[in-house]
Amino acid sequence: MRAAHFGHYVAMPETPEPLARPDHLVRRLGAPDLVVLDVRWSLERGAERQAYLAGHIPGAEFLDLDLELAGPAGARGRHPLPPVESFAASMRRHGVSSSSEVIVYDEVTGAAARAWWMLRAAGHPRVAVLDGGVQAYLEAGGRLTRELPDPGAGDFRATEFEGWVGADGLETCRDEGSVLVDARASARYLGQPNPLDPRPGHLPGAVSLPWTDLFERGRLRPPAELRRLFGESGADEGPVVVYCGSGVTSCAVLLALEVAGMGPGRLYPGSWSEWAADPSRPVQDPMGG
């Protein structure tokens, strides 16, 4: 099939690019192989199920980030990876099959990127993030509904999660030339106290690239701008391992790496919520000395 070009996105349903344009989704709604997942979530309120019930993209299933895209919070962080089979079972309940084209969306909080990364990491290649989320879809002429879908069970079978690094592997990554990228806000990287953080500061040697800098008016910046931002931060000096507060918004950086043609990177899922909770692990705190 010939690819249809839309700016920096290439719409190829068989092997989609990391981003799905809103007009692509509007045209594809109702296709038998399409699964749409609503992953709206916020750091303050958690999974935004009420927003979903108030109005969602037709046919979309609600995906609860805290319950379906993470294991229980604890020593491995606030949003550790769940067992892969539990994740696969959740995807099957939402109608995902091995042949499905999956489009995930949010309100540009990083949650959709987390779903995209996990599906890819578990062996499902046909998944993309809706560029610009709900607002961009509406601007493209889409409508919302309150009707709840009945997708039927899918047949997705997951492999083990690939493309991630545990806390004990980070030093080896640094020694082998990987760049650690901190995707949190600059203030948190620099050590400003935050109630979410067990300790202030950042991983020793990490560079700062706030994930929000990669977006403009709710949409990922064009590839050339993304490459410039990665270069200015020093994130283009080697293979990237990215972390954030709990492994959610860092997935937006992994998405941007692929859109920029610089990926794939790797995720540290435990992120700062795991690392800083262990007092034996060193931290770099410019404000604390």
C-alpha positions as CSV (number, residue, x, y, z in Angstrom):
1,M,0.0,0.0,0.0
2,R,1.3,3.5,-0.9
3,A,1.9,5.7,2.1
4,A,-0.2,8.8,2.4
5,H,2.0,11.7,3.5
6,F,0.7,14.3,6.0
7,G,3.6,16.5,7.0
8,H,6.0,14.6,9.2
9,Y,3.5,11.8,9.7
10,V,3.2,8.9,7.3
11,A,-0.2,7.1,7.6
12,M,0.5,3.4,7.0
13,P,-2.1,1.3,8.8
14,E,0.0,-1.9,8.5
15,T,3.0,-0.4,10.3
16,P,2.0,3.1,11.5
17,E,4.4,5.8,12.5
18,P,4.4,6.7,16.2
19,L,2.0,9.6,15.7
20,A,-1.5,9.4,14.2
21,R,-2.9,12.5,12.7
22,P,-6.4,13.5,13.9
23,D,-7.8,13.5,10.3
24,H,-6.4,9.9,9.9
25,L,-8.4,8.8,13.0
26,V,-11.6,10.6,11.8
27,R,-11.4,8.7,8.5
28,R,-10.6,5.4,10.1
29,L,-13.4,5.4,12.8
30,G,-15.5,2.3,12.5
31,A,-12.9,0.2,10.7
32,P,-13.1,-3.4,11.9
33,D,-9.4,-3.6,12.7
34,L,-9.2,-0.3,14.6
35,V,-9.0,-0.1,18.4
36,V,-9.1,3.3,20.1
37,L,-8.1,3.6,23.7
38,D,-8.8,6.7,25.9
39,V,-6.0,7.0,28.4
40,R,-6.9,10.4,29.9
41,W,-5.2,10.8,33.3
42,S,-3.7,13.5,35.4
43,L,-1.1,13.6,38.1
44,E,-3.5,15.4,40.5
45,R,-6.6,13.3,39.9
46,G,-5.4,10.0,38.4
47,A,-7.4,8.2,35.8
48,E,-10.0,10.6,34.2
49,R,-12.9,8.1,33.9
50,Q,-15.5,10.8,34.5
51,A,-14.1,12.8,31.6
52,Y,-14.4,9.7,29.4
53,L,-18.0,9.1,30.5
54,A,-18.9,12.7,29.8
55,G,-17.7,12.4,26.2
56,H,-15.2,10.2,24.3
57,I,-14.2,9.4,20.7
58,P,-16.8,6.9,19.3
59,G,-15.8,3.3,19.9
60,A,-13.0,4.2,22.4
61,E,-12.4,2.0,25.4
62,F,-11.3,3.6,28.7
63,L,-7.8,2.5,29.8
64,D,-7.1,3.2,33.5
65,L,-3.4,4.1,33.7
66,D,-3.1,3.4,37.5
67,L,-4.7,0.0,37.3
68,E,-3.9,-1.3,33.8
69,L,-0.6,0.3,32.9
70,A,1.1,0.0,36.2
71,G,1.6,-2.4,39.1
72,P,0.9,-1.4,42.7
73,A,3.0,1.5,44.0
74,G,5.8,0.5,46.3
75,A,9.6,0.0,46.4
76,R,9.7,-0.1,42.6
77,G,8.1,3.3,42.3
78,R,4.7,5.0,41.9
79,H,3.9,3.4,38.5
80,P,6.1,0.3,38.1
81,L,5.5,-2.0,35.1
82,P,2.8,-4.6,35.8
83,P,3.3,-8.3,35.0
84,V,3.2,-8.6,31.3
85,E,0.5,-11.2,31.2
86,S,-1.8,-9.0,33.3
87,F,-1.2,-6.2,30.8
88,A,-1.9,-8.5,27.9
89,A,-5.2,-9.7,29.5
90,S,-6.2,-6.0,29.9
91,M,-5.5,-5.3,26.3
92,R,-7.6,-8.4,25.2
93,R,-10.5,-7.1,27.3
94,H,-10.4,-3.9,25.4
95,G,-10.5,-5.7,22.1
96,V,-6.8,-5.6,21.1
97,S,-5.8,-8.4,18.7
98,S,-2.5,-9.1,17.0
99,S,-3.8,-7.5,13.8
100,S,-5.4,-4.4,15.4
101,E,-4.4,-0.9,14.5
102,V,-4.4,0.7,18.0
103,I,-4.6,4.5,18.4
104,V,-4.3,5.8,22.0
105,Y,-5.1,9.3,23.1
106,D,-5.2,11.6,26.1
107,E,-5.2,15.4,26.8
108,V,-1.4,15.6,26.3
109,T,-0.4,14.4,29.7
110,G,2.0,11.6,28.7
111,A,-0.4,8.9,29.6
112,A,-1.1,7.9,25.9
113,A,2.6,7.7,25.3
114,R,2.9,5.3,28.2
115,A,0.2,3.0,26.6
116,W,2.0,3.3,23.2
117,W,5.4,2.4,24.7
118,M,4.0,-0.6,26.7
119,L,2.2,-2.0,23.7
120,R,5.3,-1.6,21.6
121,A,7.5,-3.0,24.3
122,A,5.2,-6.1,24.7
123,G,5.4,-6.9,21.0
124,H,2.5,-5.0,19.4
125,P,3.8,-3.0,16.4
126,R,0.6,-1.3,15.1
127,V,0.1,1.4,17.7
128,A,0.2,5.2,17.5
129,V,-0.5,8.2,19.7
130,L,-3.1,10.6,18.5
131,D,-1.2,13.8,17.9
132,G,-2.7,16.6,19.9
133,G,-5.1,14.4,21.8
134,V,-8.9,15.1,22.2
135,Q,-8.7,18.8,21.2
136,A,-6.9,18.2,17.9
137,Y,-9.4,15.5,17.1
138,L,-12.3,17.9,17.6
139,E,-10.6,20.5,15.6
140,A,-10.3,18.0,12.7
141,G,-14.1,17.6,12.7
142,G,-14.4,14.7,15.0
143,R,-17.3,14.4,17.5
144,L,-17.6,12.9,21.0
145,T,-20.2,10.4,22.3
146,R,-21.3,9.1,25.6
147,E,-22.2,5.7,24.1
148,L,-20.2,2.9,25.7
149,P,-18.6,0.4,23.3
150,D,-18.8,-3.4,23.3
151,P,-15.6,-4.4,21.5
152,G,-15.5,-8.1,22.2
153,A,-12.4,-9.8,23.3
154,G,-9.1,-9.6,21.4
155,D,-6.4,-12.2,20.9
156,F,-3.3,-10.2,21.8
157,R,-0.5,-12.2,23.3
158,A,2.4,-10.3,24.8
159,T,6.1,-11.0,24.9
160,E,8.1,-9.9,27.8
161,F,8.5,-6.1,28.0
162,E,11.6,-5.0,26.0
163,G,13.4,-1.7,25.9
164,W,13.7,-0.8,29.6
165,V,16.4,-0.6,32.2
166,G,16.2,-1.3,35.9
167,A,17.8,0.8,38.6
168,D,20.7,-1.6,39.0
169,G,21.5,-1.3,35.2
170,L,21.8,2.4,35.0
171,E,25.5,2.6,35.9
172,T,26.3,0.1,33.3
173,C,24.3,2.1,30.8
174,R,26.3,5.3,31.7
175,D,29.6,3.3,31.4
176,E,28.6,2.1,27.9
177,G,28.0,5.7,26.7
178,S,24.2,6.1,27.2
179,V,22.8,9.5,28.1
180,L,20.4,9.6,31.0
181,V,17.7,12.1,30.3
182,D,15.5,13.6,33.1
183,A,12.1,14.5,31.7
184,R,10.7,16.3,34.7
185,A,10.3,20.0,35.1
186,S,13.6,21.9,35.4
187,A,12.9,22.9,38.9
188,R,12.7,19.3,40.1
189,Y,15.8,18.4,38.2
190,L,17.7,21.3,39.9
191,G,16.6,20.1,43.3
192,Q,13.7,22.3,44.2
193,P,11.7,20.4,46.9
194,N,8.5,18.8,45.6
195,P,6.0,16.8,47.7
196,L,6.0,14.1,45.1
197,D,9.8,13.4,45.4
198,P,11.3,11.3,48.1
199,R,14.5,13.4,47.8
200,P,15.3,16.4,45.7
201,G,17.8,16.4,42.8
202,H,18.5,14.1,39.9
203,L,20.4,11.0,38.9
204,P,24.1,11.7,38.8
205,G,25.2,12.7,35.3
206,A,21.7,13.1,33.9
207,V,20.8,15.9,31.5
208,S,17.6,17.8,31.7
209,L,15.0,17.9,29.0
210,P,11.5,18.6,30.3
211,W,9.0,16.6,28.3
212,T,6.7,19.6,28.0
213,D,9.4,21.4,25.9
214,L,8.8,18.9,23.2
215,F,5.2,20.1,22.6
216,E,3.8,23.3,21.3
217,R,0.0,24.0,21.7
218,G,-0.6,20.4,22.6
219,R,1.2,18.8,19.6
220,L,4.7,17.4,19.2
221,R,7.1,19.8,17.5
222,P,8.3,18.9,14.0
223,P,11.2,16.5,13.7
224,A,13.8,19.2,13.0
225,E,12.8,21.2,16.1
226,L,12.8,18.0,18.2
227,R,16.3,17.2,17.0
228,R,17.5,20.7,17.9
229,L,16.1,20.4,21.4
230,F,17.7,17.0,21.9
231,G,21.0,18.4,20.7
232,E,20.8,21.5,23.0
233,S,20.2,19.3,26.0
234,G,23.0,16.9,25.2
235,A,20.6,14.0,24.7
236,D,22.1,13.3,21.2
237,E,25.5,12.3,22.6
238,G,24.6,8.6,22.8
239,P,21.8,6.1,23.2
240,V,19.1,7.6,25.5
241,V,17.7,6.2,28.7
242,V,14.9,8.4,30.0
243,Y,13.2,8.8,33.4
244,C,10.8,11.2,35.0
245,G,8.9,11.1,38.3
246,S,7.3,7.7,37.9
247,G,7.8,6.5,34.3
248,V,4.8,8.1,32.7
249,T,5.7,11.4,31.1
250,S,9.2,10.1,30.2
251,C,7.4,7.9,27.6
252,A,6.6,11.2,25.7
253,V,10.3,11.7,25.3
254,L,10.6,8.2,23.8
255,L,7.8,9.1,21.5
256,A,9.6,12.3,20.4
257,L,12.8,10.4,19.9
258,E,11.1,8.2,17.3
259,V,9.3,11.0,15.6
260,A,12.7,12.8,15.4
261,G,14.3,9.8,13.8
262,M,16.6,9.3,16.8
263,G,15.0,6.4,18.5
264,P,14.4,4.0,20.0
265,G,15.4,5.0,23.5
266,R,15.0,3.0,26.6
267,L,12.8,3.7,29.7
268,Y,13.8,3.5,33.3
269,P,10.3,2.7,34.6
270,G,10.9,3.2,38.3
271,S,12.2,6.6,37.6
272,W,12.8,9.1,40.4
273,S,10.1,7.7,42.6
274,E,12.1,4.4,42.9
275,W,15.7,5.8,42.8
276,A,15.3,8.6,45.4
277,A,13.4,6.4,47.8
278,D,16.4,4.3,48.4
279,P,18.8,6.3,50.6
280,S,21.8,4.1,49.5
281,R,21.5,5.5,45.9
282,P,23.4,8.7,45.2
283,V,21.6,11.8,44.0
284,Q,22.9,15.0,42.5
285,D,21.3,18.0,44.2
286,P,22.6,21.4,42.9
287,M,20.6,23.3,45.5
288,G,21.5,21.1,48.4
289,G,25.2,20.8,47.8
